[in-house]
């Protein structure tokens, strides 16, 4: 059974960084190195077995605005949930994904853009049904082809409406 480590991005070793890039490149079948640099400021959850990383997930702090709620929600935005192809379907991705919500005491909600919604639904994530937008400066842009899922946390407002519009700020890389 793998052990879990929670590591701040700045505290990752060179070996960790190399293994995460290789693992995510394998899982996504593309070079993950350009995306890895966008994770500065992230908190990483590593599943380690026999001294190597066998699954990974990370989260970054973001603000989300939902419908007509007056204040933005503090969000842990989950990224790079990945397990090498040869190790998939063994529960490793589920292990790192389920480890995240208990670590998010300071957040109102967790969110992610799913590659496989059914996988995340099994871990308690809910699909947002509202329209998605991002802000860049004072301009608002619709995101037509994106999907976002939410995981409710103890601080999630009871009034959170997943059919309401959801908005984030622009960021480099994938906005959602």
ABEGO torsion letter per residue (X at the ends): XBBBBBBBAAABBAAAAAAAAAAAAAAAGBBAAAAAAAABGBBBBBBBBGGBBABBBBBBBBBBBBEABABBBBBBBBBGBBBBAAABGAGAAAAAAAAAAAAAAABABBBBBBABAAAAAAAGBBBBABBBBBBBEABBBBBAABBBBBBBBAABBAABBAABBBBBBBBBEBAX
